[in-house]
Amino acid sequence: MNELNYIKTLFQKFLENRLTKKEFKTFMEWMDKDNTERPLKLLIDQYLESENGALFSAQKESQDASERIFQRIIAQIEEEKKTPQIKKKVSSKKKYTTFYVMAACLTIALGFVFTKPLFTPPPAALEKNVDPNAITLTLENGNVEVITENGAKKIIDQQGNVVGEQEGQRLNYQSQKNTQKLVYNTLTVPYGKQFDVLLSDGTKVKLNAGSSIKYPVTFLEGSDRKVVVQGEAFFEVSKDEQHPFIVSLNDLNIKVLGTQFNVSFYPEDDEINTVLVEGSVALYEGVETSKPLTLLAPGQKAEWNKFKKEVRVDHVNTEIYTAWKEGVLMFKNTPFLIIRQKLERHFNVHILNEFEALDTQQYTASFSSGESIENILDYFKVDTPFSTSIEKGAILLSQPNQ
């Protein structure tokens, strides 16, 4: 990996607060060079144009507006009293400004004030001030409807036609007739919740916490059945040899005819994971080509790295990757860094870790749906003792008191 690609990786991890001390030092040293201002600005611009930067971009109506937001964020950071070592490292005017641009992006990405929600709703929901902890359905015309758990309602299109209905914790579109035009809905599920969709072809989809799916209200006759996913979802695809089913995640497309599989790709992830339970799937980078990246057999997991553009296939216990459907958290030789990310999504909490060695510890464990976050953390303390406290609404992990 060349230097710029490596810095891009560090930049993404910086935004996600996942840098190790060594990586942070490398990143700050790169920023301190004289020729980094232009590539750094490019990285920031790319972030602001991405889906993860949608919240900031929606507010960035002009350069003046951007400056006001920027100054407000700087004020927040000043209140946090950054360490003298960091200020010394970026003491020059150019580097001082550069550091705060970076810190501003970090503030936007993570919600520096911990009273803000972990999960960023879709832009349409933000514009309408929808509760960020609500399940939302964005219609073709941009209208956003709040989906109350265990509720019942009709899904109405622009012409007043019923295109689907809510049946408790599931949206059902199966009764819809074929049309000549693709009309999309987008279901967004915040952290701490799950929800199901029954698509018009009979395909069943379960969305995990912090996930979204964009799908046609009705698939077109003679065309592929294509949906777009961010986060994690489990599919039971209705078999139809004439209409392949395609799941699009970032630059990766997964093509199936009829099968059961799990996909996972959150914004903070470096890899897109596909775990096949039943049937077969083909993975393609970008648009579908004559030669897939790989074909999966049941019991295999494909891990596609979005930076290296490489895929790795392993044989796995599929239950580990699908247990979440039943509310069970299951880990096998998993670093604590990954575990706490999953705990954040599952319980809709912030978990900040100041005990660096803890993140590298690997664990094999299973927790039922009834376990509380406090009990789960207590189990990990038995192996590697650490202290917990509540700071600004976040759970703070630190080295145990001596």
Buried (B, 14 or more C-beta within 10 A) or exposed (E): EEEEEBBBBBBBBBBBEBBEEEBBEBBBEBBBEEEBBEBBEEBBEEBBEEBBBBBBBEEBEEEEEBEEBBEEBBEEBEEEEBEEEEEEBBEEEEBEBBBBBBBBBBBBBBBBEBEBBBBBBBBBBBEEEBEBBBBBBBBBEEEBBBBEEEEEBEBBBEEEEEBBBBBEBBBBBBEBEEBEEBBEBBBBBBBBBBBBBBBBBEBBBBBBBBBBBBBBBBBBEEEBBBBBBBBBBBBBBBBBEEBBBBBBBBEBBBBBBBBBBBBBBBBBBBBBBBBBBEBBBBBBBEEEEEEBBBBBEBBBBBBBEBEEEEBEBEEBEBBBBBBBBEEBBBBBEBBBBBBBBBBBBBBBBBBBBEBEEBBEBEBEBEBEEEBEBEEBBEEBBEEEEBEBEEEEEBBBBBEEEE
